[in-house]
Amino acid sequence: MKKIFMKWAFFMLCMAVTMPAMAQFNVKALKGAAKAVKAVTLTDAQMAEYVKEYIDWMDTHNQVCADDNEYTIRLKKLTEGLTDVEGIPLNFKVYYVIDVNAFACADGSVRIFSSLMDIMTDDELLGVIGHEVGHVAHKDSKNGFRTALLTSALKDGISSQGGTAVKLSDSQLGDLGEALVNSTYSQKQERSADDYGYEFLKSHGKNPWAMALSFQKLKKLQEEAGAQKSSKLNQLFSTHPDLDARIQRMEERATSEGIEKPAVTE
């Protein structure tokens, strides 16, 4: 799920009974071409400060579902017992937005979009979560965040003052979010995260065919977007040129292991 993981901004909590109209992720437009990365050194402590600042900003400026909301209850049930990965504590929230997406941050924060939950079965959604957790476990999220930080929020300044990370402005946080949206993982990183999600499903007693089926649903959305090249959906999938290959790879792996394909759910 190659960039099924980063699009940002909106606020107000989801109500358990009376739902407000779903918001759309509002990304601050990035003006001009990206500047060259400066020779800035970031310590792990500074990185941790920036990641926390960013995810706090994201949670404040997005419509986060309340604890008693049906989306949150479903997600909590799916992720029960999933507390950490490679020593990194995990936390999960749902953004009530119309975009179909999910992302994981370097601190173990995993954010799932309600519209993604609407089209996925529990097993398929768990596969997506496993994929995103895989990016955290493999340090892809950390390295991607560092690159985006240096090419956006810190491109015109230094990273710290006296060893303390400089607090980012709303404008810088918006640029950082845009940089993360436009960033991509390598094919190797995506394959590794796919494999992680596949094994994640097996370790939870779920059918790993769900990885291929979740990708197929995303592929269908891409096809339905058709010629609307300016649509957000096509912009999202412009970073998924090998989605067909990834579907085939997951299908072939499940077949080679003699795992029966479940009935397809529309």
N, C-alpha and C positions, 0 to 999 in steps of 0.2 A: 504494500500500500504506500507506494512511493511518495507521495506528498499528501497521502491521506493523513496529513498530520500537521497543519498549522495555518489558521486563518483567524483574524482577531478583531474583537471589540463590541461591546454593548453592556448595559447594566439593568437592574431590576430582577428580583427573585421570581422564580416560577411559583405559582400558588398551587396547592394540592388539588383544590376543587375547581376554581374558576381560573382557567389558563388565559394569560394575555396572548395577543397575537404574537407569533414567532418573529423574532428579529432576524436580520441577516448579518453575517459577520461583516463588520465595517473596518476595512483596512486603510490606514493612512497612506495616501499615494506617495510613492517614492519618486522624488523629483530628480531628474538627471541621471546620468550613468553612474554606476558604482565606482568609487574612488579606490585607488590602490591601498592595500593593507599597509598600515604603518608598522614599524618595528616596535611593537608594544608587547611587553611581557606581562602576562596575567598569572598571578599565583592561584592555587586552588581555592584559597580563602576568598580572594577577590571574585573569582568565578562564581563561587557559591552565593556571594552577596548579590551579584548581578542576576543570577538565575532566580533567586527568591524575589528580588524586586520585580522582575519581569512577570513571573507567574502570579504574584499578588496583584499586579496591574491588570493582567489578563482576567483574573477572577473578579476584579472590581468593575471592569468595563465590559463584561459579558453577562448575559442573563443566565445565572447559575440556578439550577433546579434545587429546591429546598429538600431537606432530609426526608420529608414525608411525601414527596412527589413520586408518582408511579415510575418515572424514569430512574430516579435515584434508588428507589427500592429494588428495582430490577438489577441495576448495576451492582449494588451492594451484594445481592444474592449471588451474582455471577462471580464476583471477585472475593467472596468470603474466604479467608485464610491466606489470601495473597497479600502479604505484608511487606515483603522486601525482595530485592533481586541483587545478587552480588554485594550484599551489605548495604544497598541503597534502599531506604524506606519508600514504599509506594503509597500514593494517595490518589483517589479517583473522584472525579466530579463530572456532571453532565451539563453541557451548555444547551439551552433551549433555543436553537437557531435553525434556520431552514437549510443551511449548507450541509452537505453530506461529507463528514470529515471526522478525523480523530488525530490526536497528536500526543507525544510524550516529551516531557522536558527532562533536562539532565539531573534534576533533583528527585526524579521518580514521580513527578506529577503527571498523571495521565488524564486527559480530557477527551470525553466522548461527546459527539454532537447528537442531539435527540433525533434528528432526521436520519442519521446513520442507523440508530437503534430501530427506527420505524421499518427499515427495509431488511434488517438482518434477523435471522433466527438466533436463539441463544448461543448455539454452537458456533455459528458464523461470527457473531459478535465476539465471542470468547477467542476465536482465532485472530481477529483483528487486534484485540487487546494483547494477546500473546506476541503478535508481530511488533506492536509498539513497545512492549516491555523488552523485547529482544534488542531494540535499538538502544534502550537504556543500558541493558546488560553488556552490550558490546561497545559501549562508550560512543556510539554514533551520535546520540543526542548531545552529549557534552562537546564533542569536537565540532559538530555543526553549529551549536550555539556560540562557541568561541569564535568561529569564522564569521558568523553573522554579526556578532558584537563588534568585531574589529573592522568590518567593512561597512558598518552602518552607524550605530550609536557612538562609537569612539573614533570614527574616521577623521574627525577634525580636532581631536584633543587627546590628552593623555589618559591612561587607565586609572591612575590612582594619585592620591596626595598623602604622603606620609604612610604609605602602605595600606591605606583604606580606599576602597572602591568609591569613585565619585558617583553621587546620586544622579540618575538619569532623569532628564526632563520628559514630559509627555511627548514632545516632538521626537526625541531620541528613541523613546520606547516604541513609538509608532513606526519609525524607520527600522528599528530592530525587528518588529513584527513583520514588516514587508520583506525584509531580507530573509527571514526564516521561511516565509511563504514561497519565495522565489528560489530557495536553495533546493538542492537535490542530493540524494544519497547515490553512491555508486551502485552499479549492478551487483557487485560482490556484497556490498552491505545489505542490499535489498534481499538477495538470495539467502544470506545468513539470517536475516530477520524472518523471512518466510519459513525457513527451517526451524527457527526457534518457535514460531507460532504453531507449526505442525507438531513438534514434540510437546509443546505446551498443552495442546488439545489432548494428545495421547496420555500425558501424565495426569490429566484431570478426568480420564475415562471417557473422553468424547471422541467422536469419529473425525479423524483429521481430514477427511474429504471436505469438511467445512471450509478449509482454507481456499480450495479451488472454487467452491460454490460462492464464497463471499466475493472473490475476485470476479466471478462471472456476473454477479449482480452489479458490480461497479462498471464492468465492461458494457453491460446493457444500458446503464445510465449514460455512458459516453456515447453510445450509438444513438440513443434517443435525442441527445443534444444536437445531433446531425450537423448541419452546416452553420450553426450559430457559433461561429468561431470566437466571437467576442464574449460569449457567455462565461460566467464564472466556472461552470462545470467543465467546459472545454479548456479553460485556462488551467484548471486543476489537473486534468488528464493530459495536458501537453507534456507533463513530466512523467508520463507513464507509457513510453513508446514500446516497452517490452511486456505489457500486461498479458498479451496472448501467450507469450513464452512462459510467463510465470504460472499462468493457469495450467498450461500443458505440463509443466514440470511438477506441480503439485498433484495433478491427476495421475501422471505416470508413476510417481512415488507411491501413492496410495494403492494403485493397481498392482504394482510390483510386490507390495507387501500383502496382497490378497485381501485388502479391506474392501468390504462391500459399499458401494455408493448408496447413500440414502435417497429417499424420494425427494425430488426437487420441490422446494416451497416457493411459490410466487410471492 
